[in-house]
Amino acid sequence: MAEQRNSGEETTNWSLIGPGLIVAATGVGAGDLVAALVAGSSYGLNFVWAIVLGVAVKFSLNEGVGRYHLASNETILEGIDSLGRWASGFFGGYTVIWGFVYGAAVAASCSLAANALFPGIPFWVYIVAHPILGCILVLFNQYETFENLITALVALMFVSVIGSAILVIPQLDEILATGIPALPKGSVVYALGLIGGAGGTITMASYGYWLAEKDWDSANHIRTMRLDASSAYAITGIFSIALIMMSAALLYGTGASVSGKDGLIVLATNLGNELNPLARTGFLVGFWAASFTSLLGVWHGVSYLFADFVETVTTDSANAVNEVSLRQTKWYKFYVLWLTFPPMVLYFYGKPVFLIVLYGALGAIFMPFLAIVLLLLLNSDKTKSGERNHWLSNSMLIISALLFMALMVVQVAELLP
């Protein structure tokens, strides 16, 4: 976007886990927790392989986004716009509709855990308080404060969930055989959904802006970026597998109903009954932290994407602002407010059916869209020749595109009458 601020040697004093942790933490939301929970309760340890594959696929996409930012001196939105206004138009429309519905969904996830911990407070108070708190934390803090907050919340959710998983290891003896990778009859669609849910969706496209905030702004930082992203996605994988282990140990074969977000409360109750009442509280705190990091990451990161979309399609590229300056624009602030307040309408006045259907269709299309965009951009002369895709990167992106196209067909078919 703007000229690089720093083209010197690769950063030497850097944190191994930085912007990538924000992407990974944002991607591990309540929906992913529920998917892993259902996997463990229904299939034991069988779908650990799907988590591993999902993390590998999402890493390839995240690495591609980061490499394009560092090796092209452009943001991902500028790259998308270079493919045609149809591409940037789709992206802009998607962020508006997705943000409206997601704002409501993530507020509900945060509120579910908070209400389970403190049931005496009316549910609607949590619905209103979480988005507003996220808005304040994003608009009135610098990136360093935001990253430290995310890191603390990730540590909280990681310790609580991993600690609980360690406690249930002795109860896994009888179901270790379910850990053999397989695809049980009728589980193809479920497996695709589990793979697609591991590690985030649109927030991966925000990665380059967080790299810029970290002053990782040239091809010299690509190795640092890869270490950052791989470390973060390793944490994502361990977290998801730990949840499958807990669910398998406590719920597999019991016939317990774990559909929907209430399944997390079922698991928390079982943890309290089987282990210690403190385990229930610890798990719910971890669930809340996972949900709230998703809210914060979207408020902070997707707002960059929307602001960049507006700037890219309305501003002469020669005068475009740099990535960090986007956070000072009125469009960034507008989108944070868009995520915060309008979605409350979905709770107090009902959910418009057409909007939900359109959101589902656009959401299903986004991931193959991103994979194809990266294939085009990272094999073009817009990326420095030494940093273009090699066979492994191309293979992973093609696998990603095919997997998400299959998932897209399934999800769109479910929306049809």
VOTOR-575003 format. One record per residue (C-alpha): residue number from 1; z, y, x. Coordinates in nm, 3 decimals. Last residue first. Layout:
N
pt nr: NUM | w: Z | v: Y | u: X
...
//
This chain:
417
pt nr: 417 | w: -0.001 | v: -2.532 | u: -3.577
pt nr: 416 | w: -0.068 | v: -2.438 | u: -3.213
pt nr: 415 | w: 0.228 | v: -2.340 | u: -2.995
pt nr: 414 | w: 0.280 | v: -2.696 | u: -2.868
pt nr: 413 | w: -0.082 | v: -2.704 | u: -2.752
pt nr: 412 | w: -0.015 | v: -2.388 | u: -2.546
pt nr: 411 | w: 0.275 | v: -2.563 | u: -2.374
pt nr: 410 | w: 0.083 | v: -2.883 | u: -2.296
pt nr: 409 | w: -0.229 | v: -2.703 | u: -2.172
pt nr: 408 | w: -0.015 | v: -2.471 | u: -1.956
pt nr: 407 | w: 0.174 | v: -2.767 | u: -1.806
pt nr: 406 | w: -0.155 | v: -2.923 | u: -1.700
pt nr: 405 | w: -0.269 | v: -2.588 | u: -1.561
pt nr: 404 | w: 0.065 | v: -2.560 | u: -1.383
pt nr: 403 | w: 0.019 | v: -2.888 | u: -1.204
pt nr: 402 | w: -0.344 | v: -2.814 | u: -1.117
pt nr: 401 | w: -0.267 | v: -2.467 | u: -0.980
pt nr: 400 | w: 0.030 | v: -2.590 | u: -0.778
pt nr: 399 | w: -0.170 | v: -2.879 | u: -0.632
pt nr: 398 | w: -0.441 | v: -2.628 | u: -0.535
pt nr: 397 | w: -0.176 | v: -2.401 | u: -0.382
pt nr: 396 | w: -0.028 | v: -2.691 | u: -0.185
pt nr: 395 | w: -0.369 | v: -2.803 | u: -0.057
pt nr: 394 | w: -0.468 | v: -2.449 | u: 0.042
pt nr: 393 | w: -0.146 | v: -2.403 | u: 0.240
pt nr: 392 | w: -0.193 | v: -2.740 | u: 0.411
pt nr: 391 | w: -0.561 | v: -2.681 | u: 0.491
pt nr: 390 | w: -0.503 | v: -2.342 | u: 0.652
pt nr: 389 | w: -0.469 | v: -2.017 | u: 0.462
pt nr: 388 | w: -0.527 | v: -1.685 | u: 0.629
pt nr: 387 | w: -0.281 | v: -1.544 | u: 0.882
pt nr: 386 | w: -0.499 | v: -1.538 | u: 1.194
pt nr: 385 | w: -0.790 | v: -1.381 | u: 1.005
pt nr: 384 | w: -0.585 | v: -1.093 | u: 0.866
pt nr: 383 | w: -0.585 | v: -1.111 | u: 0.485
pt nr: 382 | w: -0.828 | v: -0.893 | u: 0.286
pt nr: 381 | w: -1.103 | v: -1.096 | u: 0.455
pt nr: 380 | w: -1.050 | v: -1.366 | u: 0.194
pt nr: 379 | w: -0.880 | v: -1.707 | u: 0.199
pt nr: 378 | w: -0.535 | v: -1.567 | u: 0.124
pt nr: 377 | w: -0.664 | v: -1.352 | u: -0.162
pt nr: 376 | w: -0.856 | v: -1.616 | u: -0.355
pt nr: 375 | w: -0.602 | v: -1.896 | u: -0.320
pt nr: 374 | w: -0.323 | v: -1.649 | u: -0.394
pt nr: 373 | w: -0.488 | v: -1.539 | u: -0.719
pt nr: 372 | w: -0.543 | v: -1.904 | u: -0.817
pt nr: 371 | w: -0.174 | v: -1.986 | u: -0.772
pt nr: 370 | w: -0.065 | v: -1.671 | u: -0.957
pt nr: 369 | w: -0.288 | v: -1.746 | u: -1.256
pt nr: 368 | w: -0.174 | v: -2.110 | u: -1.259
pt nr: 367 | w: 0.182 | v: -1.972 | u: -1.292
pt nr: 366 | w: 0.105 | v: -1.703 | u: -1.551
pt nr: 365 | w: -0.077 | v: -1.904 | u: -1.821
pt nr: 364 | w: 0.225 | v: -2.073 | u: -1.977
pt nr: 363 | w: 0.410 | v: -1.743 | u: -1.992
pt nr: 362 | w: 0.120 | v: -1.575 | u: -2.168
pt nr: 361 | w: 0.113 | v: -1.843 | u: -2.440
pt nr: 360 | w: 0.489 | v: -1.842 | u: -2.488
pt nr: 359 | w: 0.503 | v: -1.461 | u: -2.508
pt nr: 358 | w: 0.224 | v: -1.458 | u: -2.768
pt nr: 357 | w: 0.409 | v: -1.712 | u: -2.985
pt nr: 356 | w: 0.738 | v: -1.521 | u: -2.954
pt nr: 355 | w: 0.569 | v: -1.191 | u: -3.037
pt nr: 354 | w: 0.398 | v: -1.338 | u: -3.343
pt nr: 353 | w: 0.726 | v: -1.481 | u: -3.475
pt nr: 352 | w: 0.922 | v: -1.155 | u: -3.455
pt nr: 351 | w: 1.282 | v: -1.255 | u: -3.373
pt nr: 350 | w: 1.557 | v: -1.121 | u: -3.601
pt nr: 349 | w: 1.697 | v: -0.773 | u: -3.657
pt nr: 348 | w: 2.023 | v: -0.763 | u: -3.459
pt nr: 347 | w: 1.940 | v: -1.023 | u: -3.200
pt nr: 346 | w: 1.574 | v: -0.951 | u: -3.132
pt nr: 345 | w: 1.649 | v: -0.578 | u: -3.149
pt nr: 344 | w: 1.867 | v: -0.616 | u: -2.840
pt nr: 343 | w: 1.541 | v: -0.671 | u: -2.653
pt nr: 342 | w: 1.466 | v: -0.295 | u: -2.683
pt nr: 341 | w: 1.769 | v: -0.189 | u: -2.470
pt nr: 340 | w: 1.785 | v: -0.342 | u: -2.123
pt nr: 339 | w: 1.445 | v: -0.478 | u: -2.023
pt nr: 338 | w: 1.273 | v: -0.159 | u: -2.134
pt nr: 337 | w: 1.542 | v: 0.046 | u: -1.956
pt nr: 336 | w: 1.461 | v: -0.131 | u: -1.630
pt nr: 335 | w: 1.092 | v: -0.081 | u: -1.713
pt nr: 334 | w: 1.132 | v: 0.293 | u: -1.760
pt nr: 333 | w: 1.324 | v: 0.326 | u: -1.434
pt nr: 332 | w: 1.040 | v: 0.164 | u: -1.241
pt nr: 331 | w: 0.788 | v: 0.376 | u: -1.430
pt nr: 330 | w: 0.977 | v: 0.699 | u: -1.355
pt nr: 329 | w: 0.929 | v: 0.636 | u: -0.984
pt nr: 328 | w: 1.213 | v: 0.609 | u: -0.734
pt nr: 327 | w: 1.193 | v: 0.231 | u: -0.703
pt nr: 326 | w: 0.825 | v: 0.260 | u: -0.619
pt nr: 325 | w: 0.919 | v: 0.446 | u: -0.302
pt nr: 324 | w: 1.019 | v: 0.116 | u: -0.138
pt nr: 323 | w: 0.673 | v: -0.034 | u: -0.186
pt nr: 322 | w: 0.480 | v: 0.263 | u: -0.053
pt nr: 321 | w: 0.332 | v: 0.533 | u: -0.273
pt nr: 320 | w: -0.043 | v: 0.548 | u: -0.328
pt nr: 319 | w: -0.228 | v: 0.860 | u: -0.213
pt nr: 318 | w: -0.534 | v: 0.691 | u: -0.062
pt nr: 317 | w: -0.523 | v: 0.434 | u: -0.343
pt nr: 316 | w: -0.598 | v: 0.706 | u: -0.599
pt nr: 315 | w: -0.343 | v: 0.654 | u: -0.875
pt nr: 314 | w: -0.371 | v: 0.521 | u: -1.231
pt nr: 313 | w: -0.435 | v: 0.146 | u: -1.198
pt nr: 312 | w: -0.224 | v: 0.093 | u: -0.887
pt nr: 311 | w: 0.059 | v: 0.324 | u: -0.989
pt nr: 310 | w: 0.098 | v: 0.158 | u: -1.330
pt nr: 309 | w: 0.088 | v: -0.194 | u: -1.184
pt nr: 308 | w: 0.321 | v: -0.094 | u: -0.900
pt nr: 307 | w: 0.578 | v: 0.031 | u: -1.152
pt nr: 306 | w: 0.548 | v: -0.295 | u: -1.348
pt nr: 305 | w: 0.580 | v: -0.509 | u: -1.036
pt nr: 304 | w: 0.873 | v: -0.311 | u: -0.900
pt nr: 303 | w: 1.048 | v: -0.348 | u: -1.238
pt nr: 302 | w: 0.999 | v: -0.722 | u: -1.196
pt nr: 301 | w: 1.231 | v: -0.711 | u: -0.896
pt nr: 300 | w: 1.544 | v: -0.517 | u: -0.992
pt nr: 299 | w: 1.588 | v: -0.602 | u: -1.361
pt nr: 298 | w: 1.450 | v: -0.952 | u: -1.295
pt nr: 297 | w: 1.688 | v: -1.018 | u: -1.007
pt nr: 296 | w: 1.987 | v: -0.876 | u: -1.196
pt nr: 295 | w: 1.928 | v: -1.094 | u: -1.502
pt nr: 294 | w: 1.869 | v: -1.408 | u: -1.298
pt nr: 293 | w: 2.181 | v: -1.331 | u: -1.093
pt nr: 292 | w: 2.368 | v: -1.303 | u: -1.424
pt nr: 291 | w: 2.258 | v: -1.648 | u: -1.542
pt nr: 290 | w: 2.352 | v: -1.825 | u: -1.218
pt nr: 289 | w: 2.686 | v: -1.639 | u: -1.204
pt nr: 288 | w: 2.763 | v: -1.737 | u: -1.565
pt nr: 287 | w: 2.685 | v: -2.102 | u: -1.490
pt nr: 286 | w: 2.905 | v: -2.089 | u: -1.180
pt nr: 285 | w: 3.190 | v: -1.939 | u: -1.384
pt nr: 284 | w: 3.135 | v: -2.213 | u: -1.643
pt nr: 283 | w: 3.158 | v: -2.476 | u: -1.368
pt nr: 282 | w: 3.477 | v: -2.334 | u: -1.226
pt nr: 281 | w: 3.643 | v: -2.314 | u: -1.567
pt nr: 280 | w: 3.560 | v: -2.676 | u: -1.648
pt nr: 279 | w: 3.671 | v: -2.790 | u: -1.302
pt nr: 278 | w: 4.002 | v: -2.608 | u: -1.352
pt nr: 277 | w: 4.077 | v: -2.842 | u: -1.642
pt nr: 276 | w: 4.067 | v: -3.129 | u: -1.392
pt nr: 275 | w: 3.850 | v: -3.433 | u: -1.335
pt nr: 274 | w: 3.737 | v: -3.639 | u: -1.633
pt nr: 273 | w: 3.843 | v: -3.411 | u: -1.919
pt nr: 272 | w: 3.757 | v: -3.082 | u: -1.749
pt nr: 271 | w: 3.425 | v: -3.210 | u: -1.619
pt nr: 270 | w: 3.349 | v: -3.350 | u: -1.963
pt nr: 269 | w: 3.413 | v: -3.008 | u: -2.118
pt nr: 268 | w: 3.183 | v: -2.840 | u: -1.866
pt nr: 267 | w: 2.911 | v: -3.095 | u: -1.939
pt nr: 266 | w: 2.932 | v: -3.035 | u: -2.313
pt nr: 265 | w: 2.936 | v: -2.657 | u: -2.255
pt nr: 264 | w: 2.619 | v: -2.692 | u: -2.052
pt nr: 263 | w: 2.464 | v: -2.895 | u: -2.330
pt nr: 262 | w: 2.521 | v: -2.604 | u: -2.566
pt nr: 261 | w: 2.224 | v: -2.443 | u: -2.392
pt nr: 260 | w: 1.985 | v: -2.667 | u: -2.580
pt nr: 259 | w: 2.003 | v: -3.042 | u: -2.611
pt nr: 258 | w: 2.297 | v: -3.216 | u: -2.450
pt nr: 257 | w: 2.386 | v: -3.474 | u: -2.713
pt nr: 256 | w: 2.614 | v: -3.736 | u: -2.562
pt nr: 255 | w: 2.470 | v: -4.089 | u: -2.575
pt nr: 254 | w: 2.715 | v: -4.201 | u: -2.307
pt nr: 253 | w: 2.454 | v: -4.371 | u: -2.088
pt nr: 252 | w: 2.427 | v: -4.081 | u: -1.847
pt nr: 251 | w: 2.686 | v: -3.813 | u: -1.934
pt nr: 250 | w: 2.944 | v: -3.784 | u: -1.657
pt nr: 249 | w: 2.780 | v: -3.919 | u: -1.342
pt nr: 248 | w: 2.424 | v: -3.831 | u: -1.446
pt nr: 247 | w: 2.518 | v: -3.476 | u: -1.546
pt nr: 246 | w: 2.709 | v: -3.417 | u: -1.225
pt nr: 245 | w: 2.431 | v: -3.563 | u: -1.008
pt nr: 244 | w: 2.163 | v: -3.366 | u: -1.193
pt nr: 243 | w: 2.362 | v: -3.048 | u: -1.128
pt nr: 242 | w: 2.391 | v: -3.130 | u: -0.760
pt nr: 241 | w: 2.015 | v: -3.183 | u: -0.747
pt nr: 240 | w: 1.958 | v: -2.836 | u: -0.888
pt nr: 239 | w: 2.191 | v: -2.668 | u: -0.638
pt nr: 238 | w: 2.052 | v: -2.862 | u: -0.341
pt nr: 237 | w: 1.697 | v: -2.765 | u: -0.440
pt nr: 236 | w: 1.779 | v: -2.397 | u: -0.482
pt nr: 235 | w: 1.967 | v: -2.392 | u: -0.151
pt nr: 234 | w: 1.663 | v: -2.541 | u: 0.022
pt nr: 233 | w: 1.460 | v: -2.275 | u: -0.155
pt nr: 232 | w: 1.665 | v: -2.002 | u: 0.011
pt nr: 231 | w: 1.640 | v: -2.153 | u: 0.357
pt nr: 230 | w: 1.263 | v: -2.199 | u: 0.323
pt nr: 229 | w: 1.216 | v: -1.840 | u: 0.204
pt nr: 228 | w: 1.414 | v: -1.680 | u: 0.487
pt nr: 227 | w: 1.267 | v: -1.905 | u: 0.754
pt nr: 226 | w: 0.917 | v: -1.827 | u: 0.624
pt nr: 225 | w: 0.989 | v: -1.453 | u: 0.617
pt nr: 224 | w: 1.115 | v: -1.455 | u: 0.976
pt nr: 223 | w: 0.795 | v: -1.631 | u: 1.086
pt nr: 222 | w: 0.588 | v: -1.375 | u: 0.894
pt nr: 221 | w: 0.767 | v: -1.075 | u: 1.045
pt nr: 220 | w: 0.510 | v: -0.988 | u: 1.310
pt nr: 219 | w: 0.250 | v: -0.974 | u: 1.030
pt nr: 218 | w: 0.407 | v: -0.643 | u: 0.929
pt nr: 217 | w: 0.664 | v: -0.493 | u: 0.691
pt nr: 216 | w: 0.999 | v: -0.666 | u: 0.718
pt nr: 215 | w: 1.192 | v: -0.342 | u: 0.665
pt nr: 214 | w: 1.441 | v: -0.521 | u: 0.434
pt nr: 213 | w: 1.325 | v: -0.304 | u: 0.143
pt nr: 212 | w: 0.969 | v: -0.404 | u: 0.236
pt nr: 211 | w: 1.062 | v: -0.773 | u: 0.214
pt nr: 210 | w: 1.217 | v: -0.702 | u: -0.127
pt nr: 209 | w: 0.886 | v: -0.556 | u: -0.238
pt nr: 208 | w: 0.699 | v: -0.859 | u: -0.107
pt nr: 207 | w: 0.915 | v: -1.104 | u: -0.304
pt nr: 206 | w: 0.847 | v: -0.951 | u: -0.646
pt nr: 205 | w: 0.564 | v: -1.199 | u: -0.716
pt nr: 204 | w: 0.824 | v: -1.477 | u: -0.699
pt nr: 203 | w: 0.997 | v: -1.304 | u: -0.992
pt nr: 202 | w: 0.709 | v: -1.411 | u: -1.217
pt nr: 201 | w: 0.811 | v: -1.777 | u: -1.205
pt nr: 200 | w: 1.140 | v: -1.908 | u: -1.066
pt nr: 199 | w: 1.275 | v: -2.186 | u: -0.846
pt nr: 198 | w: 1.246 | v: -2.515 | u: -1.031
pt nr: 197 | w: 1.109 | v: -2.467 | u: -1.383
pt nr: 196 | w: 0.758 | v: -2.595 | u: -1.323
pt nr: 195 | w: 0.876 | v: -2.922 | u: -1.173
pt nr: 194 | w: 1.114 | v: -2.982 | u: -1.464
pt nr: 193 | w: 0.844 | v: -2.892 | u: -1.715
pt nr: 192 | w: 0.597 | v: -3.127 | u: -1.553
pt nr: 191 | w: 0.857 | v: -3.407 | u: -1.559
pt nr: 190 | w: 0.921 | v: -3.349 | u: -1.931
pt nr: 189 | w: 0.551 | v: -3.366 | u: -2.009
pt nr: 188 | w: 0.517 | v: -3.691 | u: -1.816
pt nr: 187 | w: 0.832 | v: -3.848 | u: -1.967
pt nr: 186 | w: 0.680 | v: -4.068 | u: -2.238
pt nr: 185 | w: 0.715 | v: -4.386 | u: -2.037
pt nr: 184 | w: 0.936 | v: -4.341 | u: -1.734
pt nr: 183 | w: 0.786 | v: -4.171 | u: -1.427
pt nr: 182 | w: 0.960 | v: -4.319 | u: -1.126
pt nr: 181 | w: 1.144 | v: -4.225 | u: -0.808
pt nr: 180 | w: 1.434 | v: -4.469 | u: -0.743
pt nr: 179 | w: 1.754 | v: -4.276 | u: -0.817
pt nr: 178 | w: 1.829 | v: -4.486 | u: -1.125
pt nr: 177 | w: 1.954 | v: -4.761 | u: -0.891
pt nr: 176 | w: 2.244 | v: -4.535 | u: -0.789
pt nr: 175 | w: 2.380 | v: -4.564 | u: -1.144
pt nr: 174 | w: 2.692 | v: -4.775 | u: -1.093
pt nr: 173 | w: 2.806 | v: -4.600 | u: -0.777
pt nr: 172 | w: 2.768 | v: -4.246 | u: -0.916
pt nr: 171 | w: 3.131 | v: -4.210 | u: -1.025
pt nr: 170 | w: 3.254 | v: -4.174 | u: -0.665
pt nr: 169 | w: 3.023 | v: -3.871 | u: -0.625
pt nr: 168 | w: 3.187 | v: -3.683 | u: -0.915
pt nr: 167 | w: 3.410 | v: -3.457 | u: -0.701
pt nr: 166 | w: 3.125 | v: -3.365 | u: -0.467
pt nr: 165 | w: 2.922 | v: -3.244 | u: -0.765
pt nr: 164 | w: 3.206 | v: -3.018 | u: -0.879
pt nr: 163 | w: 3.226 | v: -2.857 | u: -0.536
pt nr: 162 | w: 2.849 | v: -2.815 | u: -0.528
pt nr: 161 | w: 2.861 | v: -2.641 | u: -0.867
pt nr: 160 | w: 3.153 | v: -2.409 | u: -0.795
pt nr: 159 | w: 3.058 | v: -2.338 | u: -0.433
pt nr: 158 | w: 2.695 | v: -2.263 | u: -0.519
pt nr: 157 | w: 2.777 | v: -2.045 | u: -0.819
pt nr: 156 | w: 3.019 | v: -1.830 | u: -0.623
pt nr: 155 | w: 2.805 | v: -1.817 | u: -0.308
pt nr: 154 | w: 2.511 | v: -1.715 | u: -0.524
pt nr: 153 | w: 2.721 | v: -1.440 | u: -0.683
pt nr: 152 | w: 2.825 | v: -1.309 | u: -0.340
pt nr: 151 | w: 2.467 | v: -1.316 | u: -0.211
pt nr: 150 | w: 2.344 | v: -1.133 | u: -0.521
pt nr: 149 | w: 2.604 | v: -0.860 | u: -0.470
pt nr: 148 | w: 2.519 | v: -0.827 | u: -0.100
pt nr: 147 | w: 2.149 | v: -0.797 | u: -0.185
pt nr: 146 | w: 2.218 | v: -0.523 | u: -0.442
pt nr: 145 | w: 2.438 | v: -0.329 | u: -0.201
pt nr: 144 | w: 2.166 | v: -0.345 | u: 0.065
pt nr: 143 | w: 1.900 | v: -0.243 | u: -0.187
pt nr: 142 | w: 2.079 | v: 0.081 | u: -0.279
pt nr: 141 | w: 2.279 | v: 0.113 | u: -0.599
pt nr: 140 | w: 2.262 | v: 0.330 | u: -0.911
pt nr: 139 | w: 1.957 | v: 0.197 | u: -1.096
pt nr: 138 | w: 2.017 | v: -0.174 | u: -1.038
pt nr: 137 | w: 2.393 | v: -0.193 | u: -1.098
pt nr: 136 | w: 2.370 | v: 0.036 | u: -1.402
pt nr: 135 | w: 2.089 | v: -0.161 | u: -1.565
pt nr: 134 | w: 2.264 | v: -0.492 | u: -1.499
pt nr: 133 | w: 2.580 | v: -0.361 | u: -1.664
pt nr: 132 | w: 2.373 | v: -0.246 | u: -1.963
pt nr: 131 | w: 2.205 | v: -0.587 | u: -1.990
pt nr: 130 | w: 2.542 | v: -0.769 | u: -1.975
pt nr: 129 | w: 2.737 | v: -0.543 | u: -2.212
pt nr: 128 | w: 2.518 | v: -0.560 | u: -2.523
pt nr: 127 | w: 2.497 | v: -0.937 | u: -2.558
pt nr: 126 | w: 2.856 | v: -0.971 | u: -2.435
pt nr: 125 | w: 2.979 | v: -0.741 | u: -2.713
pt nr: 124 | w: 2.765 | v: -0.932 | u: -2.964
pt nr: 123 | w: 2.961 | v: -1.250 | u: -2.890
pt nr: 122 | w: 3.290 | v: -1.102 | u: -3.010
pt nr: 121 | w: 3.572 | v: -1.124 | u: -2.749
pt nr: 120 | w: 3.834 | v: -1.395 | u: -2.810
pt nr: 119 | w: 3.612 | v: -1.667 | u: -2.669
pt nr: 118 | w: 3.678 | v: -1.569 | u: -2.304
pt nr: 117 | w: 3.538 | v: -1.846 | u: -2.082
pt nr: 116 | w: 3.303 | v: -1.991 | u: -2.344
pt nr: 115 | w: 3.201 | v: -1.636 | u: -2.442
pt nr: 114 | w: 3.119 | v: -1.552 | u: -2.081
pt nr: 113 | w: 2.909 | v: -1.868 | u: -2.047
pt nr: 112 | w: 2.711 | v: -1.801 | u: -2.364
pt nr: 111 | w: 2.687 | v: -1.428 | u: -2.293
pt nr: 110 | w: 2.502 | v: -1.477 | u: -1.966
pt nr: 109 | w: 2.251 | v: -1.704 | u: -2.136
pt nr: 108 | w: 2.212 | v: -1.471 | u: -2.435
pt nr: 107 | w: 2.141 | v: -1.175 | u: -2.206
pt nr: 106 | w: 1.882 | v: -1.391 | u: -2.029
pt nr: 105 | w: 1.696 | v: -1.462 | u: -2.352
pt nr: 104 | w: 1.698 | v: -1.105 | u: -2.487
pt nr: 103 | w: 1.560 | v: -0.950 | u: -2.170
pt nr: 102 | w: 1.314 | v: -1.239 | u: -2.147
pt nr: 101 | w: 1.160 | v: -1.142 | u: -2.482
pt nr: 100 | w: 1.088 | v: -0.779 | u: -2.395
pt nr: 99 | w: 1.011 | v: -0.850 | u: -2.029
pt nr: 98 | w: 0.750 | v: -1.112 | u: -2.114
pt nr: 97 | w: 0.567 | v: -0.876 | u: -2.348
pt nr: 96 | w: 0.552 | v: -0.583 | u: -2.103
pt nr: 95 | w: 0.506 | v: -0.795 | u: -1.789
pt nr: 94 | w: 0.220 | v: -0.991 | u: -1.948
pt nr: 93 | w: 0.029 | v: -0.682 | u: -2.049
pt nr: 92 | w: 0.042 | v: -0.552 | u: -1.693
pt nr: 91 | w: -0.062 | v: -0.884 | u: -1.544
pt nr: 90 | w: -0.350 | v: -0.929 | u: -1.784
pt nr: 89 | w: -0.471 | v: -0.576 | u: -1.710
pt nr: 88 | w: -0.437 | v: -0.634 | u: -1.335
pt nr: 87 | w: -0.663 | v: -0.939 | u: -1.364
pt nr: 86 | w: -0.912 | v: -0.785 | u: -1.608
pt nr: 85 | w: -0.923 | v: -0.479 | u: -1.382
pt nr: 84 | w: -1.096 | v: -0.690 | u: -1.121
pt nr: 83 | w: -1.010 | v: -0.907 | u: -0.820
pt nr: 82 | w: -0.902 | v: -0.596 | u: -0.626
pt nr: 81 | w: -0.638 | v: -0.534 | u: -0.892
pt nr: 80 | w: -0.468 | v: -0.864 | u: -0.803
pt nr: 79 | w: -0.455 | v: -0.765 | u: -0.436
pt nr: 78 | w: -0.317 | v: -0.423 | u: -0.520
pt nr: 77 | w: -0.058 | v: -0.594 | u: -0.738
pt nr: 76 | w: 0.034 | v: -0.833 | u: -0.453
pt nr: 75 | w: 0.114 | v: -0.533 | u: -0.236
pt nr: 74 | w: -0.119 | v: -0.440 | u: 0.046
pt nr: 73 | w: -0.083 | v: -0.419 | u: 0.426
pt nr: 72 | w: -0.280 | v: -0.746 | u: 0.437
pt nr: 71 | w: -0.071 | v: -0.973 | u: 0.661
pt nr: 70 | w: 0.282 | v: -0.885 | u: 0.548
pt nr: 69 | w: 0.220 | v: -0.857 | u: 0.174
pt nr: 68 | w: -0.010 | v: -1.160 | u: 0.173
pt nr: 67 | w: 0.241 | v: -1.365 | u: 0.372
pt nr: 66 | w: 0.519 | v: -1.290 | u: 0.124
pt nr: 65 | w: 0.312 | v: -1.389 | u: -0.179
pt nr: 64 | w: 0.189 | v: -1.704 | u: -0.006
pt nr: 63 | w: 0.541 | v: -1.801 | u: 0.099
pt nr: 62 | w: 0.654 | v: -1.770 | u: -0.262
pt nr: 61 | w: 0.368 | v: -1.985 | u: -0.386
pt nr: 60 | w: 0.423 | v: -2.254 | u: -0.123
pt nr: 59 | w: 0.798 | v: -2.240 | u: -0.186
pt nr: 58 | w: 0.738 | v: -2.293 | u: -0.558
pt nr: 57 | w: 0.542 | v: -2.610 | u: -0.489
pt nr: 56 | w: 0.799 | v: -2.747 | u: -0.245
pt nr: 55 | w: 1.087 | v: -2.666 | u: -0.483
pt nr: 54 | w: 0.909 | v: -2.836 | u: -0.771
pt nr: 53 | w: 0.836 | v: -3.146 | u: -0.561
pt nr: 52 | w: 1.203 | v: -3.177 | u: -0.462
pt nr: 51 | w: 1.318 | v: -3.117 | u: -0.820
pt nr: 50 | w: 1.071 | v: -3.376 | u: -0.949
pt nr: 49 | w: 1.195 | v: -3.629 | u: -0.691
pt nr: 48 | w: 1.551 | v: -3.588 | u: -0.822
pt nr: 47 | w: 1.409 | v: -3.704 | u: -1.153
pt nr: 46 | w: 1.546 | v: -4.059 | u: -1.148
pt nr: 45 | w: 1.911 | v: -3.975 | u: -1.085
pt nr: 44 | w: 2.023 | v: -4.063 | u: -1.437
pt nr: 43 | w: 1.735 | v: -4.047 | u: -1.684
pt nr: 42 | w: 1.877 | v: -3.896 | u: -2.006
pt nr: 41 | w: 2.201 | v: -3.729 | u: -1.891
pt nr: 40 | w: 2.070 | v: -3.634 | u: -1.547
pt nr: 39 | w: 1.739 | v: -3.494 | u: -1.667
pt nr: 38 | w: 1.906 | v: -3.313 | u: -1.959
pt nr: 37 | w: 2.135 | v: -3.130 | u: -1.717
pt nr: 36 | w: 1.849 | v: -3.047 | u: -1.481
pt nr: 35 | w: 1.655 | v: -2.892 | u: -1.770
pt nr: 34 | w: 1.966 | v: -2.707 | u: -1.893
pt nr: 33 | w: 2.033 | v: -2.558 | u: -1.553
pt nr: 32 | w: 1.669 | v: -2.456 | u: -1.522
pt nr: 31 | w: 1.684 | v: -2.279 | u: -1.859
pt nr: 30 | w: 2.013 | v: -2.113 | u: -1.767
pt nr: 29 | w: 1.862 | v: -1.948 | u: -1.463
pt nr: 28 | w: 1.774 | v: -2.056 | u: -1.112
pt nr: 27 | w: 1.470 | v: -1.834 | u: -1.050
pt nr: 26 | w: 1.674 | v: -1.521 | u: -0.986
pt nr: 25 | w: 1.874 | v: -1.706 | u: -0.723
pt nr: 24 | w: 1.556 | v: -1.825 | u: -0.552
pt nr: 23 | w: 1.397 | v: -1.480 | u: -0.546
pt nr: 22 | w: 1.720 | v: -1.312 | u: -0.432
pt nr: 21 | w: 1.771 | v: -1.578 | u: -0.165
pt nr: 20 | w: 1.421 | v: -1.512 | u: -0.038
pt nr: 19 | w: 1.506 | v: -1.145 | u: 0.014
pt nr: 18 | w: 1.782 | v: -1.232 | u: 0.260
pt nr: 17 | w: 1.895 | v: -1.562 | u: 0.412
pt nr: 16 | w: 1.848 | v: -1.597 | u: 0.786
pt nr: 15 | w: 1.990 | v: -1.250 | u: 0.832
pt nr: 14 | w: 1.803 | v: -1.053 | u: 1.089
pt nr: 13 | w: 1.877 | v: -0.918 | u: 1.434
pt nr: 12 | w: 1.557 | v: -1.015 | u: 1.615
pt nr: 11 | w: 1.294 | v: -0.856 | u: 1.396
pt nr: 10 | w: 0.945 | v: -0.934 | u: 1.519
pt nr: 9 | w: 0.809 | v: -0.683 | u: 1.766
pt nr: 8 | w: 0.660 | v: -0.355 | u: 1.657
pt nr: 7 | w: 0.439 | v: -0.261 | u: 1.366
pt nr: 6 | w: 0.687 | v: -0.056 | u: 1.169
pt nr: 5 | w: 0.632 | v: 0.180 | u: 0.880
pt nr: 4 | w: 0.312 | v: 0.011 | u: 0.771
pt nr: 3 | w: 0.074 | v: 0.250 | u: 0.605
pt nr: 2 | w: 0.117 | v: 0.276 | u: 0.231
pt nr: 1 | w: 0.000 | v: 0.000 | u: 0.000
//
